[in-house]
Amino acid sequence: MLTEMDLTIKRPGNGISPMLINDIIGCTLKFDAVKDTLLQLKDIEWK
């Protein structure tokens, strides 16, 4: 389960919009990610 501590907002970026961070918290990933992995919407298992 993703928490606020798991996510980092970086600019410029090609990943998920920072405006969606509250929607992503509590979701899980479809794979095991390592630190600084660029996430895309397709990587999220939505709640």
N, CA, C and O atoms as a GROMACS GRO file, in nm:
protein
  188
    1MET      N    1   0.084  -0.117   0.000
    1MET     CA    2   0.000   0.000   0.000
    1MET      C    3   0.090   0.124   0.000
    1MET      O    4   0.181   0.136   0.082
    2LEU      N    5   0.063   0.214  -0.090
    2LEU     CA    6   0.144   0.336  -0.101
    2LEU      C    7   0.103   0.437   0.006
    2LEU      O    8  -0.015   0.459   0.032
    3THR      N    9   0.205   0.497   0.065
    3THR     CA   10   0.184   0.603   0.163
    3THR      C   11   0.249   0.731   0.110
    3THR      O   12   0.321   0.729   0.010
    4GLU      N   13   0.223   0.840   0.177
    4GLU     CA   14   0.283   0.967   0.138
    4GLU      C   15   0.435   0.960   0.144
    4GLU      O   16   0.504   1.025   0.065
    5MET      N   17   0.488   0.882   0.237
    5MET     CA   18   0.634   0.868   0.251
    5MET      C   19   0.696   0.790   0.135
    5MET      O   20   0.817   0.801   0.112
    6ASP      N   21   0.617   0.712   0.062
    6ASP     CA   22   0.667   0.633  -0.051
    6ASP      C   23   0.680   0.715  -0.178
    6ASP      O   24   0.750   0.674  -0.271
    7LEU      N   25   0.614   0.830  -0.184
    7LEU     CA   26   0.605   0.907  -0.308
    7LEU      C   27   0.686   1.035  -0.301
    7LEU      O   28   0.693   1.101  -0.197
    8THR      N   29   0.747   1.069  -0.413
    8THR     CA   30   0.825   1.192  -0.425
    8THR      C   31   0.781   1.264  -0.552
    8THR      O   32   0.766   1.202  -0.657
    9ILE      N   33   0.761   1.392  -0.543
    9ILE     CA   34   0.724   1.472  -0.659
    9ILE      C   35   0.851   1.538  -0.712
    9ILE      O   36   0.924   1.605  -0.639
   10LYS      N   37   0.876   1.517  -0.842
   10LYS     CA   38   0.996   1.574  -0.904
   10LYS      C   39   0.956   1.645  -1.032
   10LYS      O   40   0.863   1.604  -1.101
   11ARG      N   41   1.026   1.752  -1.062
   11ARG     CA   42   1.002   1.831  -1.182
   11ARG      C   43   1.131   1.846  -1.260
   11ARG      O   44   1.236   1.844  -1.196
   12PRO      N   45   1.133   1.861  -1.390
   12PRO     CA   46   1.019   1.829  -1.474
   12PRO      C   47   0.995   1.679  -1.471
   12PRO      O   48   1.087   1.603  -1.441
   13GLY      N   49   0.876   1.637  -1.501
   13GLY     CA   50   0.846   1.495  -1.492
   13GLY      C   51   0.754   1.446  -1.600
   13GLY      O   52   0.678   1.522  -1.660
   14ASN      N   53   0.762   1.316  -1.623
   14ASN     CA   54   0.678   1.252  -1.723
   14ASN      C   55   0.590   1.146  -1.658
   14ASN      O   56   0.526   1.067  -1.727
   15GLY      N   57   0.587   1.145  -1.527
   15GLY     CA   58   0.510   1.045  -1.454
   15GLY      C   59   0.371   1.094  -1.422
   15GLY      O   60   0.311   1.169  -1.499
   16ILE      N   61   0.320   1.050  -1.309
   16ILE     CA   62   0.185   1.082  -1.265
   16ILE      C   63   0.179   1.226  -1.215
   16ILE      O   64   0.271   1.274  -1.149
   17SER      N   65   0.072   1.294  -1.246
   17SER     CA   66   0.054   1.433  -1.204
   17SER      C   67   0.051   1.442  -1.051
   17SER      O   68  -0.015   1.361  -0.986
   18PRO      N   69   0.120   1.540  -0.993
   18PRO     CA   70   0.116   1.560  -0.848
   18PRO      C   71  -0.026   1.589  -0.796
   18PRO      O   72  -0.053   1.569  -0.678
   19MET      N   73  -0.115   1.634  -0.883
   19MET     CA   74  -0.252   1.660  -0.841
   19MET      C   75  -0.327   1.532  -0.805
   19MET      O   76  -0.433   1.537  -0.743
   20LEU      N   77  -0.272   1.416  -0.844
   20LEU     CA   78  -0.337   1.288  -0.815
   20LEU      C   79  -0.282   1.218  -0.692
   20LEU      O   80  -0.322   1.106  -0.662
   21ILE      N   81  -0.191   1.283  -0.619
   21ILE     CA   82  -0.124   1.217  -0.508
   21ILE      C   83  -0.222   1.165  -0.403
   21ILE      O   84  -0.202   1.056  -0.349
   22ASN      N   85  -0.328   1.239  -0.374
   22ASN     CA   86  -0.425   1.194  -0.273
   22ASN      C   87  -0.503   1.072  -0.322
   22ASN      O   88  -0.548   0.992  -0.240
   23ASP      N   89  -0.520   1.057  -0.452
   23ASP     CA   90  -0.588   0.941  -0.508
   23ASP      C   91  -0.499   0.817  -0.506
   23ASP      O   92  -0.548   0.704  -0.497
   24ILE      N   93  -0.368   0.837  -0.515
   24ILE     CA   94  -0.273   0.727  -0.522
   24ILE      C   95  -0.243   0.670  -0.383
   24ILE      O   96  -0.220   0.549  -0.369
   25ILE      N   97  -0.244   0.755  -0.282
   25ILE     CA   98  -0.218   0.708  -0.145
   25ILE      C   99  -0.322   0.604  -0.109
   25ILE      O  100  -0.442   0.627  -0.122
   26GLY      N  101  -0.275   0.489  -0.062
   26GLY     CA  102  -0.364   0.379  -0.026
   26GLY      C  103  -0.374   0.273  -0.135
   26GLY      O  104  -0.423   0.163  -0.109
   27CYS      N  105  -0.327   0.304  -0.256
   27CYS     CA  106  -0.327   0.207  -0.366
   27CYS      C  107  -0.201   0.121  -0.357
   27CYS      O  108  -0.113   0.147  -0.274
   28THR      N  109  -0.193   0.020  -0.441
   28THR     CA  110  -0.073  -0.063  -0.449
   28THR      C  111  -0.019  -0.056  -0.591
   28THR      O  112  -0.088  -0.014  -0.684
   29LEU      N  113   0.106  -0.100  -0.606
   29LEU     CA  114   0.167  -0.107  -0.738
   29LEU      C  115   0.152  -0.248  -0.795
   29LEU      O  116   0.135  -0.344  -0.721
   30LYS      N  117   0.156  -0.258  -0.927
   30LYS     CA  118   0.147  -0.387  -0.994
   30LYS      C  119   0.280  -0.460  -0.997
   30LYS      O  120   0.289  -0.573  -1.044
   31PHE      N  121   0.385  -0.395  -0.946
   31PHE     CA  122   0.519  -0.455  -0.944
   31PHE      C  123   0.595  -0.401  -0.824
   31PHE      O  124   0.554  -0.302  -0.762
   32ASP      N  125   0.706  -0.465  -0.790
   32ASP     CA  126   0.793  -0.416  -0.684
   32ASP      C  127   0.884  -0.308  -0.740
   32ASP      O  128   0.964  -0.335  -0.829
   33ALA      N  129   0.871  -0.188  -0.690
   33ALA     CA  130   0.949  -0.075  -0.740
   33ALA      C  131   1.067  -0.047  -0.646
   33ALA      O  132   1.058  -0.070  -0.526
   34VAL      N  133   1.174   0.003  -0.702
   34VAL     CA  134   1.289   0.048  -0.624
   34VAL      C  135   1.283   0.199  -0.613
   34VAL      O  136   1.206   0.264  -0.684
   35LYS      N  137   1.363   0.254  -0.525
   35LYS     CA  138   1.366   0.398  -0.505
   35LYS      C  139   1.390   0.472  -0.637
   35LYS      O  140   1.470   0.429  -0.719
   36ASP      N  141   1.319   0.582  -0.656
   36ASP     CA  142   1.329   0.671  -0.773
   36ASP      C  143   1.275   0.609  -0.902
   36ASP      O  144   1.311   0.654  -1.011
   37THR      N  145   1.188   0.508  -0.891
   37THR     CA  146   1.122   0.453  -1.009
   37THR      C  147   1.015   0.550  -1.057
   37THR      O  148   0.932   0.595  -0.977
   38LEU      N  149   1.016   0.583  -1.184
   38LEU     CA  150   0.915   0.670  -1.243
   38LEU      C  151   0.786   0.589  -1.259
   38LEU      O  152   0.786   0.485  -1.326
   39LEU      N  153   0.680   0.636  -1.198
   39LEU     CA  154   0.552   0.564  -1.203
   39LEU      C  155   0.460   0.624  -1.308
   39LEU      O  156   0.460   0.745  -1.330
   40GLN      N  157   0.383   0.538  -1.372
   40GLN     CA  158   0.280   0.577  -1.467
   40GLN      C  159   0.146   0.530  -1.412
   40GLN      O  160   0.141   0.443  -1.325
   41LEU      N  161   0.037   0.586  -1.462
   41LEU     CA  162  -0.096   0.548  -1.414
   41LEU      C  163  -0.121   0.398  -1.432
   41LEU      O  164  -0.190   0.338  -1.351
   42LYS      N  165  -0.064   0.338  -1.537
   42LYS     CA  166  -0.084   0.195  -1.563
   42LYS      C  167  -0.017   0.107  -1.457
   42LYS      O  168  -0.046  -0.012  -1.450
   43ASP      N  169   0.073   0.164  -1.376
   43ASP     CA  170   0.145   0.089  -1.273
   43ASP      C  171   0.065   0.075  -1.143
   43ASP      O  172   0.105   0.000  -1.054
   44ILE      N  173  -0.045   0.147  -1.132
   44ILE     CA  174  -0.122   0.154  -1.007
   44ILE      C  175  -0.237   0.054  -1.008
   44ILE      O  176  -0.310   0.043  -1.106
   45GLU      N  177  -0.251  -0.020  -0.896
   45GLU     CA  178  -0.371  -0.102  -0.871
   45GLU      C  179  -0.465  -0.011  -0.794
   45GLU      O  180  -0.446   0.011  -0.674
   46TRP      N  181  -0.566   0.041  -0.861
   46TRP     CA  182  -0.655   0.139  -0.800
   46TRP      C  183  -0.745   0.075  -0.695
   46TRP      O  184  -0.787  -0.040  -0.710
   47LYS      N  185  -0.774   0.150  -0.589
   47LYS     CA  186  -0.858   0.099  -0.481
   47LYS      C  187  -1.004   0.097  -0.518
   47LYS      O  188  -1.087   0.057  -0.438
   0.00000   0.00000   0.00000
